[in-house]
């Protein structure tokens, strides 16, 4: 039986599909934005015409620091407004992630720091701030720290993953969960320094956060590479289960909480990552295939299925994979290759992200793709599965292939959000040889199908 909110959402998406054309590319960063990168995006489930994306941008002179910015649309992605994130202490911001609650509150987590990789910095501070918006992203509160260290960057908090418990039948509905990597000393090669996965939660809509808790049983090094534990993106199951998967020296590692994030069980290695999660890509200073976790919260046949999306080189070149668990992470399917170009063709895919549509259960994956290009020329692909991740159909995003430049920081990930068949990938791309922009692609599928609405 469909709930009233579910029916309302489908009505809103249906009307949206008739007002916006499929496969439309819209540049969302302003013309004067300086090399925006590391993108994230979320569709408002109470009004799918409302989309919030975010990235960092290099600061405009005289401010040279990178800052975080929101991009807000109220018309289904046709037009966008840039909203800077508050930075009262003039700190570097980045690693942005946005997420909507089921009641339409937008949350934005980001780093806020100064003084890393310096022996004796004049100023040191680091933490993770979560801002919230009740008007669809146009105005935001000043933010609350999930964790903050004054006058030190030891330890250093990095790469947050954010989720809100939107499961209709969850006893912990509305809880906010944050997972991230804590470095003893960021960039240190000292074997006594480690990285670990930490976790915090808010039960009062982001007003306060619990004391950070370590959930990884085995850590990694501090080099921000294959042997570092990273890529912790939490997800929530139908009954409020909290799932986290990350990458590190053991491979793909899984942990689970059955009590709303109060306690977690023992780590479980669920897969290997041949070639590691950190790999070289021509034209970029770094690239990765860190995992993304998601759960089917729809009323469809795969309700409750847990998915993990990542990239590895088991076929000799970086490919995109998804595997699934239908019993809460106890057992897992074999990895399914998402990109459908010929196996072992030497063409790289990188920076993947996944969104499981909460209304139709479809799995939507975006990634950078070099199957049709030579050298550092790069395209972007959307892949979609409507059968629980058993097979994927690939859709080439209609953007002109661009050449990458390893002297310009490209970030570490892409992003995508899906709701009611409305699928919106967001990605950074070069518009000149030395400048980046952020754009979205707007796709409208008939819910639960591979049919695009024209």
N, C-alpha and C positions, 0 to 999 in steps of 0.2 A: 504494500500500500504506500503510495507516495504521500509525503507530508506536504502541507500547504506551502512551506518555504521552497520545497523542491519544484512544485508546480509553478510557483511564481518565478523561480530562477529560469525555468525553461521558457516561460512566456517572455521574460526579459531578453534572453539570448535569441529567441526567435525573431523578436522585433529588431534586435541589433543586427542580425544577419541580413535583414532587408535594408539596413541603412548604411552598411559598410561592405565594400567589395572584398572578396577573398584574394589572397596572395598579394595584398597591397603592402608596399614597403614605405615606411614613414620614418624620416630622420627625427629623432626626439631630442637630441642634444642641440643646444643653441649654436649658431654659427661662430660665436666667439669662444666657445668652450675649448679649453686647451687639453687635448689628448685624454678625453674621458675613457675609462676602462674599468674592468671588474664589475660586471653588470648584474642586476637582479630585477625581478619583476613579479607582480602579484595582481590578480583580478579580484575585485571586490565581489564576494558571493551574494551580497544583498543588492548589488547593482552592477552587473557586468559591463555597463558602459564606463564604469570608473576603474581605471588601471593606474597603478603606481609602480614606477621603475626607479632605479637608483644606480649611481656609480660614483667613483671619485673623479675629480678633475684636478689637473695641475693648477696651482694658484696664479691669479693675475698679479703682475707687479703692482705695488711693492711687496705683496704677500706671495712668497714663493712656495709655501706649504701646499701639499695636496689636501683638498677638502671634499666632503661628501655632498652630493646633490640628489634631490628627488626630481623625478619627471612625472607629471600628473596629467592624465587625460580624463575628461568627463563625457566624451562623445565616442567611446569605443575605439580610441586610438587614432582618430583623424587629426586631432590637434593636441598639443602638449604645452604645459607650463613648467618652467624650471623653478624649483623651490630649494634654495640652499639650506643645508642642515646647520643648525646653530653650532657655533664654535667659540663659546665665550672665553676659553682659555688659550685660544690661538695655537691649537695642537694639530698635528697631522692626523687626518682621518682616512678611512678606507675599509676594505673588506666588507662592503655593505651587503645587507640582506634584508628584504622586506617580506612581510607576510600579513594577510588579513585574517581577523577572527570571523567567526560565523555571524557575529552581530555588526560587522562592518567597520571595526576599528582597525586601522593600519598600524603596524609596528615596524620599526626600522632599527636594526642593530648595526653598530659599526665600531671600528677601532678608534681610539683617541690616544695619541702618544707623542713623545718627543725624547730623543737621546739614545736610541738604540744604535748598536754597532760602534759605540764610542767608549773609550777607556774611562774618561772623566768628563762627561758632558756637563755643560754649564747649567743645563736644566734637564730633569728626568721625570717622566710621568708616563703611565700607561694603564689602559683599561678598556672596557667595553661598555658603550652607552646604548640604551634602548629608548628611542623617542616614540611617541604615539600620536596619532591623529584621528579625530572623530568626524572630520569633514572630508574624508576621501583623499587626504594628502596635501590639501592646500595650506593648512596651518598645523603646526606641531607643537607639542609641549617641549620644555627645555631638556627633557630626557632624564633618565635615572641610570646610575651605574649598576650593572650586574656585578662588576668587580672593578676596582680602581686602586692603583698603587701610586702614592705621592712620593716624589723625590727619589724614585728608583725605577729601573726597567728590569729588575731581577726579582721575581720571574717576569717573563713577557707573555702576555695573552694574545693569541693570534687565531685568525680564520674562524669566526663564529658561524654556526649553523643554527637556524631559528625555525620553530614551528609553534603553532597554536593548536590546542586540542579542540578541533571542530567536530568531533564525532558526536552525532545526535544523541546516542544512548550512553555516553561516557559520564561516570560520576564525577570526573575531574574536568568536564567541559569548560573551556575558557582559560585553562592553565596555559602559561607560556613557558616553553622549554628552550634552553640555550645550551649548546655543546661546542667545545672549541679545543684548540691545542694550547697547552701551557709549556713554554720553554724555560728550563732553569736559567739558561743564558742563551739568548737568541744568537745563532751563528757560531756557537762555540764548538770546537773540535775535541774538547776535553772529554774523555770517555766517562768521567764522573758526572757530567752534566747530561740531563735527560729531557725528553719531551713526553708529556702524558696527555690523555684526554680528560677534560674537566666538564662539569655539568652544573647548571643552576636552573631554578624555576621560579616563576612568579604565580601566585594564586590570587592576586588582587589587580589584575589587568595592567601590570607593569609598574605599579606604584613602588613595590619593593621586590627584591630578589633574595633567594636563599643563599646561604654561605656556599661558595663553590665547593664541589665534591669531586674527588678523583674517581673516575669510573673505569679507567683502563687498568688491567692487572699487570700488563707488561708494556713498558714504554719504548721509546726509540731514542735516537740521538738528537742533537740540536742543530743539525746542518741544513734543515729545511729541504730535504731530499728524500730518496727512496727509503732510508732507514729511520726517518722521522715519522711519528704517528700523526696523521693529518686527514682531513676530509670528513670530519664528524658532522653529519647532517641528520638531526633527529626527525623521527616520523611518529605518528600516533595511529594506533589501531582502533577498531570499532568500539572496544570496551575500555578505551583509555590507556591501552598498553603503550609504553614508550620504547621505541626501537632506535638504536644508534649503530651505524656501521662506519668504520674508518679504515684507512690504509696504513701500512707500516712494514717493518721488516718481516713480520709473520705472514703478511698477505692481507686479505680482507678479514677484518675482525668484527664480530657481532656482539652486542650486549643488549639487555632487555630489562625493563622495569615493569612490574605488575601493580605498583602502588603509587602511580602518578609521579614518578621520578624521585621518590624518597630514597629508594634503595635499588641497586642493580645487582644482577647475578654475576657469574663467572664469565669471562671472555670466552668466545668460541670462534675459532678460525673457520671461516666458511668458504674460502677460496684462495687461490694463489694469484699473483699478479706478475706473470712472466715479463721481464724487462723492467719491472718496477713502475711506480706511479709517476715518477719524474723522468722525463725523457727529452731528447734533443729533437727540435724541429727547425729545419732550414729557415732562416729569416727571423727567428724569434730568439730572445735571450734565454727563455725557458718555456716548457710546456708540461702539461700533466694530464693524468687520467684519474684523478681522485674520485671516490665514489659519492653517489647521491642516493638517498633512501626515500622511499615513498610507499604509501599504503592505499589500497582501494577502499574508499569509504562509501561507495555507491550502494544501491540496492540491487546491483546486477549479479550475475552468476559468479563473479570472482571477488565478491565482497570479502574484505579482510585479508586479501592476498598482499604479501609484503614483497616489494621489489627493490633491487639494488642495481644501479647503473654505473658503469666505470669503463675505463679503457686499459687494454694491455697489448703486448706484442707477441702473444702466443702463436700467431700465424706469421711472424717474421716482420710485420709492420704494425703500427698502432691501429687497432680496431675497437669499435664500440660494442659493449656487451650489456645485457640485462639478464639477471637470474631472479627466480621467484621462490617464495616459501608460502605454502598454504596451511601451515600448522604453527604459525607464530615464531618461525625461525628455527624450529627443531630440525627440519630437513629442507634441502634446497634442490631446485632443478639444476640441470646442466646449464652452463652459460649459453645464451642465444645471441648470435652475432646480429647486430642491429643494422649496420651499413651493408648494403646489398651489392657493392662492387665486387669484382672477382677476388677470391681469396688469394693471399700471397702475391698481390699485384704490386707491392712496394709503395702503395699510396697511403699517406698518413691521414688519420682522423684524430682530433684532439679537442680538449675543452668541451666535455659533454655535460649536459644537465637534463633532468627529467622532471615532468609534472604528471601526476596521476589525476585525471579529471574526477572530482568527487561526485559528479552527477551521472556519468555514463561509464566510468571505470577504465576509459581508454588510457594508454600509456603513451606519452608524448615526449620525444627526446630530440634535443637540438645538439648539433656538434659542428665544428669546423671540419672542412672536407677538401682534400686535395686530389680526389679521384679523376677530375676532369682538367687538372692544371699541371703545368710544368714548373719545377723549381719552387720558389716561395709563393707562387700564385695560389690563392686560397678562396674557396667558396664556403657556403653554409648550407646545411641540410637539416630538414625536419623529418623525423621518422615517427610512425604512429602504429600502435598495435591495438586491436579491438578484441583480441581473443586471449587476454591474460598473459601477454608477453611471449606467446609461442612463435609468432611471426610478426615482422614489421614491414610496412610499406614506406618507402623513402620518397620524399618530396624535395626537390631541389629548390631552395629559396631563391627567387629571381633577383639576385643581386650580382652585379658585374664582379668577376673574380678580381681580387686585389692582391698586390704584392706587399709582403710583410717586410719590416725594417727592424733589425735587432737592436738598433740604437734608440728605439722608441718603446717604452714599456707597454706591453699589450695586456697585462693582467694575467689572471689565472683561471678564468672560467667564463662561460656564457650563462644564459638562463632562459626559462620558458615557464609560462603559466597557462593552465587550461581550465575551462569551466563551461559545461553545457555544450561542448563541441566547439566553442570559441577558443582557439589556441594562438598564443602570442609569444613567439620567440623574440628575445632581445639579444643584441650582439654588438660588439665594437668592430669597426672596420676602417681601413685606411682610405682616406679621401684624397690625400696627396701622398707623396713619398715619405713625408715626415709628420703627418697629422692624422689623428683619429677622430671618428664620430661614432655616436651610438644610434642605432636604428632598431625598429621593430618590424616584424612581418605579421600581418593579420590574416589568419586562416579561419574559415567558418565551415565546420563539418556538420552534416546531419548527425545528431548525437548517436553514438554507438556504432557509427559506420565509417567507411573510408570515403564516402561521397561528400565532395565539397559543394556547399551551397553557392550558387552563382548569383 
